[in-house]
Amino acid sequence: MSTVLVVEDSVTQREMISNLLKGSGLNVTVASDGVEALERIQDSCPDLVVLDIVMPRMNGYEVCRRLKADPKTQNVPIVMCSSKGEEFDRYWGMKQGADAYIAKPFQPTELVGTVKQLLRG
């Protein structure tokens, strides 16, 4: 079973995303900000990361850059999931190395579909 790390500072969003992914048969671990995410990834590398952008301590762009710069984690797919839905935000997210970008609010099927597709890839 694939493991997805959900990095989201909003408890409500974190639980909603976790439950969605668990419901579609995935193993889910969580982190509440970028620093915690990097610590979690050092302990056990997930198969995919769902990453919020606006978070305390370290934002999603920085986490994405660090993961893509590290040979151990550079091949882990990253789905940026953010309320920053402008075209520029999407462009900037992809430029940091994200494999997909989903704007909130999103359709549950869009998130699950994107995650499953990247895990198959």
C-alpha positions as CSV (number, residue, x, y, z in Angstrom):
1,M,0.0,0.0,0.0
2,S,1.3,3.4,-0.9
3,T,2.0,6.0,1.8
4,V,1.1,9.7,1.3
5,L,2.3,12.5,3.5
6,V,-0.2,15.3,3.9
7,V,1.4,18.6,4.9
8,E,-1.3,21.1,5.9
9,D,-1.5,23.6,8.7
10,S,-5.3,23.7,8.9
11,V,-6.6,20.8,11.0
12,T,-9.9,20.7,9.1
13,Q,-8.2,20.5,5.7
14,R,-5.6,18.0,7.0
15,E,-8.3,15.7,8.3
16,M,-10.5,16.1,5.2
17,I,-7.6,15.3,2.8
18,S,-6.4,12.4,5.0
19,N,-9.8,10.8,5.2
20,L,-10.3,11.2,1.4
21,L,-7.0,9.4,0.7
22,K,-7.5,6.7,3.4
23,G,-10.9,6.1,1.9
24,S,-9.4,5.4,-1.5
25,G,-7.1,2.8,0.0
26,L,-3.9,4.7,0.8
27,N,-1.8,4.9,3.9
28,V,-1.6,8.5,5.2
29,T,0.9,10.3,7.5
30,V,0.5,14.0,8.4
31,A,2.6,17.0,9.2
32,S,1.4,20.5,10.2
33,D,4.1,22.6,8.6
34,G,7.2,22.4,6.4
35,V,9.7,21.8,9.1
36,E,7.7,18.9,10.5
37,A,7.3,17.5,7.0
38,L,11.0,17.4,6.4
39,E,11.6,15.7,9.7
40,R,8.9,13.1,8.9
41,I,10.4,12.5,5.4
42,Q,13.9,11.9,7.0
43,D,12.3,9.2,9.2
44,S,10.4,7.4,6.5
45,C,10.1,8.5,2.9
46,P,6.5,8.6,1.6
47,D,5.5,7.5,-1.9
48,L,3.9,10.9,-2.5
49,V,3.5,14.3,-0.7
50,V,0.4,16.5,-0.7
51,L,1.7,19.9,0.2
52,D,0.0,23.1,1.2
53,I,1.9,26.3,0.3
54,V,1.0,28.9,3.0
55,M,2.2,27.4,6.3
56,P,4.1,28.6,9.4
57,R,7.9,28.0,9.8
58,M,8.5,26.9,6.2
59,N,6.2,27.3,3.2
60,G,5.4,24.7,0.6
61,Y,7.6,26.2,-2.1
62,E,10.7,25.8,0.2
63,V,9.8,22.3,1.2
64,C,9.3,21.4,-2.5
65,R,12.7,22.9,-3.5
66,R,14.4,21.0,-0.7
67,L,12.8,17.6,-1.5
68,K,13.6,18.0,-5.3
69,A,17.2,19.0,-4.5
70,D,17.9,15.9,-2.3
71,P,18.8,12.8,-4.3
72,K,17.0,10.6,-1.7
73,T,13.7,12.4,-2.3
74,Q,13.9,14.0,-5.7
75,N,11.7,11.3,-7.3
76,V,8.9,11.5,-4.8
77,P,5.9,13.1,-6.5
78,I,4.6,16.3,-5.0
79,V,1.0,17.6,-5.3
80,M,0.7,21.2,-4.3
81,C,-2.7,21.8,-2.8
82,S,-3.3,25.5,-2.0
83,S,-5.9,28.2,-1.8
84,K,-3.5,30.3,-3.9
85,G,-5.3,29.5,-7.2
86,E,-3.9,32.2,-9.5
87,E,-2.2,31.1,-12.7
88,F,1.1,32.6,-11.4
89,D,0.8,30.5,-8.2
90,R,0.4,27.4,-10.3
91,Y,3.3,28.3,-12.5
92,W,5.5,29.1,-9.5
93,G,4.6,25.8,-7.8
94,M,5.5,23.8,-10.9
95,K,8.7,25.8,-11.3
96,Q,9.7,24.7,-7.7
97,G,9.4,21.1,-8.9
98,A,5.8,20.1,-8.0
99,D,4.4,17.3,-10.2
100,A,0.8,18.6,-9.9
101,Y,-1.0,21.7,-8.6
102,I,-4.6,21.6,-7.2
103,A,-6.3,24.8,-6.1
104,K,-8.6,24.8,-3.1
105,P,-11.5,24.3,-2.9
106,F,-11.1,21.2,-5.0
107,Q,-13.3,18.3,-6.0
108,P,-12.4,15.2,-3.9
109,T,-12.3,13.2,-7.2
110,E,-9.7,15.6,-8.6
111,L,-7.3,15.2,-5.6
112,V,-7.7,11.4,-5.4
113,G,-7.4,11.0,-9.2
114,T,-4.3,13.1,-9.3
115,V,-2.7,11.2,-6.4
116,K,-3.5,7.8,-7.9
117,Q,-2.2,8.8,-11.3
118,L,1.1,10.0,-9.9
119,L,1.5,6.9,-7.8
120,R,1.0,4.7,-10.9
121,G,3.4,6.9,-12.9
